[in-house]
Amino acid sequence: MRKNEFLYIVSYFEWVQGIQSFFWDEADVNDKLQHIMTNAFGEVLSISQHEKVDMRTAAHMLAIGRIAQALTLRGIYP
């Protein structure tokens, strides 16, 4: 992954900490980041192998699938 993706996730962690008024130390942030990145890689790799597409296309497929699922669950577009 690129540096921007890591920074985006860490910025999200900072936002969550501010909203919930608690703070994580560097080790906690690194653990949470490792967990998220490992899971994301596994999901994309699985789609890539199953659909026989490159990792970038698999990442797009995963993202679009998540958006479609969210729209269906929220009932925004029946």
N, C-alpha and C positions, 0 to 999 in steps of 0.2 A: 504494500500500500504506500501511497505517497504521504509525505509529511503533512499535507493539508488535511487529510482524513483524520490523522492522529490529533491534530490541533483542534479540529471541529469537535471531536468526541470529548477531549479534555475541556474545551470551552463549555460544552453541555454539562459536564460534571461540575464545573464552577458555578453555573447557573443553578443547578439543582441544590448545591450546597447553600447558596445564597437564599433561595426560596425557603428551604427547610431549616435554615439557621443552624447548620452543623457543618463541620469541616473534616476533611480527610487529610491524612498525611500523605507524603509522596508515595510510600509503599502501598497504601490503599488505592490510590489513583492508578498506579502501575498494575496492581492486581486486577482491578476492574477493567482497565484498558486491555490487558492480556486476555481476559475472559471474553470480552466483546469481540476482539479481533480474531481470536481462535474460532469462536462460533461462526462468525461471519465468513471466514475463509472456508470452513467446513461446508456451510450451506452452499456457497458459490461453487466450490469444487464438486459437490454432489450433483448440482444442476448441470454443470459443465460436462461431467462424465455421462450422466443419464441422457441428456439431450444432444450430446456430441457436438458441442459448440465451444468456442474459446471462453476464457474466464471473464472477459469484459462483457461479452454478450450474456453470459450466465448471470452476471451481476445486474445487468439491466433487466433481465427476465425476472429475477428475484424482486427487484425494486418495483417493477410494474405490477407484479402479482400482489405485493403487499399493499400497494395503493388501491388496486381493484378490490381486495378483501376489505380494506378499511371503508371504502365507499359503500360496499354492499352491506356491511355490518351497521354502519351509521344511517343507512337509508337515505342518503342525500340524493342519489339518483336511482329511483325505483326501476 
